[in-house]
Amino acid sequence: MFFKHPDGRTTIIPNHPGEVIDRGLLAKIVKKDLQMSKEEFLEYL
């Protein structure tokens, strides 16, 4: 999944069917890289 920030930064979260991303890694990406809350992230799914 490709995310683009309003300031131009981009973040890619891997999405491989049949594989699970560890929730700790996903939480870090959402909080640190995307700088959004869990609720905001879930709106995009």
PyMOL commands that set and color helices and strands:
alter all, ss='L'
color gray80, all
select helices_A, chain A and resi 23-33+38-42
alter helices_A, ss='H'
color red, helices_A
select strands_A, chain A and resi 2-4+10-12
alter strands_A, ss='S'
color yellow, strands_A
deselect
rebuild
show_as cartoon
